[in-house]
C-alpha cells in the first residue's frame, strides 16, 4: 500500500463523526416542537350531532348476548316470516316499549315489550317434529269435515303453534314436517328449492320402460316443464312399484305425472324429505328432529 493511499484512508476515517457524537439531524428532530394531529371531519360522528328523531325508539346497547333482531323476534312469535316482518317494520306497524321502530336491524332486549300491528308478541321456542303420516288424514282445515286432521297426531307433542310444511292429501302417506319456524315453512314451500323428496308410487299396472324413459327426461304439466331428478323401478318389487325423486314442494304433481301417461295411481308414500327418512318411525308416529338435522335443514 502506498503512503498516498494510506493517507487517503486515514483522512477518510478521520472525517467521519464519532459514534459518541450526536447527529445534527437527530438533534433537530428531537428538539423540534410536537405537531398536533389535526382532527378529521370523519372522526366526528354525525350521530352525535344529529338530533334524535321524534317517535323513534333509542338504539339498543351493544354486546348483550340475549338481544335478538326485531324481525327474528317477530318471526319467532309465529305471525310471519322475517322478510314479511321487515315490511311491517318499515311501514311503522311495530312498536317496542310503546315507541314505533322503523330501523332495520334494531335489536330487542330482554324485558322489551314488542307490539305487532296492535298485538303484544310472545316468541316461542322453535320446535321441529317429523310425522309418518297415515292414510285418511288431511293437512287442510278446508277439507271434508268427515276427514281427520294431521294436527290430531302431533297434538300431544308440544304446546307450540306448529303447522305442517306443505300439503298432503288424504291418500298420500309418509313424511310430513311440522314446525313453528315460519321461515322454514316458507323455505320448503317455495316452488323452486334445493331439497329433494323421494316417493314410492304404486300404479294400477306395470310402468312401461319407454314411459319411464320419457318421464326421466322431464314432463310438461299445465304448460310448466317439470324436471325429474331420478325415477326407477324398485328393486325386488313388481314394475308397478316406482321410486321417484323430485324437488318440487307440490305432492299433487306426483299423481299428475303418471296420470298424464294414463296410469292410475293407487298409493303415494313419501319415504324421504330433505334428507330425513322414515327409519325407526312407524306409520302414525312422530319424533323431534335432532340438532344436527335442524342445522342440515337450515343450511339447504
C-alpha positions, 0 to 999 in steps of 0.5 A, spaced: 500 500 500 502 506 498 503 512 503 498 516 498 493 511 499 494 510 506 493 517 507 487 517 503 484 512 508 486 515 514 483 522 512 477 518 510 476 515 517 478 521 520 472 525 517 467 521 519 463 523 526 464 519 532 459 514 534 459 518 541 457 524 537 450 526 536 447 527 529 445 534 527 439 531 524 437 527 530 438 533 534 433 537 530 428 532 530 428 531 537 428 538 539 423 540 534 416 542 537 410 536 537 405 537 531 398 536 533 394 531 529 389 535 526 382 532 527 378 529 521 371 531 519 370 523 519 372 522 526 366 526 528 360 522 528 354 525 525 350 521 530 352 525 535 350 531 532 344 529 529 338 530 533 334 524 535 328 523 531 321 524 534 317 517 535 323 513 534 325 508 539 333 509 542 338 504 539 339 498 543 346 497 547 351 493 544 354 486 546 348 483 550 348 476 548 340 475 549 338 481 544 335 478 538 333 482 531 326 485 531 324 481 525 327 474 528 323 476 534 317 477 530 318 471 526 319 467 532 312 469 535 309 465 529 305 471 525 310 471 519 316 470 516 322 475 517 322 478 510 314 479 511 316 482 518 321 487 515 315 490 511 311 491 517 317 494 520 318 499 515 311 501 514 311 503 522 306 497 524 311 495 530 312 498 536 317 496 542 316 499 549 310 503 546 315 507 541 314 505 533 321 502 530 322 503 523 330 501 523 332 495 520 336 491 524 334 494 531 335 489 536 330 487 542 332 486 549 330 482 554 324 485 558 322 489 551 315 489 550 314 488 542 307 490 539 305 487 532 300 491 528 296 492 535 298 485 538 303 484 544 308 478 541 310 472 545 316 468 541 316 461 542 321 456 542 322 453 535 320 446 535 321 441 529 317 434 529 317 429 523 310 425 522 309 418 518 303 420 516 297 415 515 292 414 510 285 418 511 288 424 514 288 431 511 293 437 512 287 442 510 282 445 515 278 446 508 277 439 507 271 434 508 269 435 515 268 427 515 276 427 514 281 427 520 286 432 521 294 431 521 294 436 527 290 430 531 297 426 531 302 431 533 297 434 538 300 431 544 307 433 542 308 440 544 304 446 546 307 450 540 303 453 534 306 448 529 303 447 522 305 442 517 310 444 511 306 443 505 300 439 503 298 432 503 292 429 501 288 424 504 291 418 500 298 420 500 302 417 506 309 418 509 313 424 511 310 430 513 314 436 517 311 440 522 314 446 525 313 453 528 319 456 524 315 460 519 321 461 515 322 454 514 315 453 512 316 458 507 323 455 505 320 448 503 314 451 500 317 455 495 316 452 488 323 452 486 328 449 492 334 445 493 331 439 497 329 433 494 323 428 496 323 421 494 316 417 493 314 410 492 308 410 487 304 404 486 300 404 479 294 400 477 299 396 472 306 395 470 310 402 468 312 401 461 320 402 460 319 407 454 314 411 459 319 411 464 324 413 459 320 419 457 318 421 464 326 421 466 327 426 461 322 431 464 314 432 463 310 438 461 304 439 466 299 445 465 304 448 460 310 448 466 316 443 464 317 439 470 324 436 471 325 429 474 331 428 478 331 420 478 325 415 477 326 407 477 323 401 478 324 398 485 328 393 486 325 386 488 318 389 487 313 388 481 314 394 475 308 397 478 312 399 484 316 406 482 321 410 486 321 417 484 325 423 486 323 430 485 324 437 488 318 440 487 314 442 494 307 440 490 305 432 492 299 433 487 304 433 481 306 426 483 299 423 481 299 428 475 305 425 472 303 418 471 296 420 470 298 424 464 301 417 461 294 414 463 296 410 469 292 410 475 295 411 481 293 407 487 298 409 493 303 415 494 308 414 500 313 419 501 319 415 504 324 421 504 324 429 505 330 433 505 334 428 507 330 425 513 327 418 512 322 414 515 327 409 519 325 407 526 318 411 525 312 407 524 306 409 520 302 414 525 308 416 529 312 422 530 319 424 533 323 431 534 328 432 529 335 432 532 340 438 532 344 436 527 338 435 522 335 442 524 342 445 522 342 440 515 335 443 514 337 450 515 343 450 511 339 447 504 
